[in-house]
Amino acid sequence: MNHEQYKKLKEITGEIKSRIDENFDVSLILGSGYGSIIDGMGVIDRVKYSSIPGFPHSTIKGQRGEILTTKIEGKKILVFNGRFHFYQGYSLFEVTLPVRVSKLLGAKIIILTNAAGGINKDFNPGDVMIISDHINLMNNPLIGFSIEGYEVFVDMSQPYSPRLRNVAMYIARKLGIENRFKSGVYIATTGPSYETKAEIEFFKRIGADAVGMSTIPEVIVAKQEGLEVFGMSVITNMAAGITNLPLKHEDVLETMEKTKKILHPFFGLFLKRIITFL
Ligand code: HPA
């Protein structure tokens, strides 16, 4: 982030603040196919990305492109329904804007969600992988960072909050869906083409359990901003060569649709539980 981008961040946040509340507790960034999660939560405010001057707004199929706010037991939740991907041509500053806006609006915890291809053979499409760690094969969003008062040598030895991961597993057990909840290492490429079989074999050997095209830049910026991070992937398909099926975005969305059944109750209880930490 350079000075011009910092100014833009402040302007965008000012505009958002003038239209919704502030002092949020938790921020939630929803990836492909997660949009319906907030349907049952009682939306308070809704701001379309396209109505915020300077805010990126073109999203991909399966994403809505709006900021929503809701409340759970008095705690305020900020939701970015639709994320920006590096492969859409956005800069990593734009990709990570929702994270910096979340911090400026008061969030302490950020929840990042995505769809990913399963590399670990113990996973099945429709499973949820709680991200325990990651391997970044994208770029680093802090390159060229020039704003004073921030650390750029951000510690990444434990980016994913152990206590939030524990709560997630506890909620899964409570709901009797623990067989669908796995834990593992997320690896991200820029995309947008899917991986080759040789790449997936390489990713497997270096310790990755699932592959996607997002989230890691947001996690790095979240750690720089001092946020507590939770990340999860819905395994929408097995990665190239793990099964012999060709990969299609439609299949990703179809699996997301089927996984709603477990995601809705999970998020309801998970959010209720983690806000007690704040
Ligand atoms: N590869 C990369 N990104 C993905 C995949 C995949 O197989 N599935 C969903 N997002």
Boltz pocket constraint, residues with backbone or C-beta under 6 A from the ligand:
constraints:
  - pocket:
      binder: B
      contacts: [[A, 115], [A, 116], [A, 117], [A, 118], [A, 193], [A, 194], [A, 195], [A, 211], [A, 212], [A, 213], [A, 234], [A, 236], [A, 237], [A, 238], [A, 239], [A, 240], [A, 247], [A, 252]]
      max_distance: 6.0
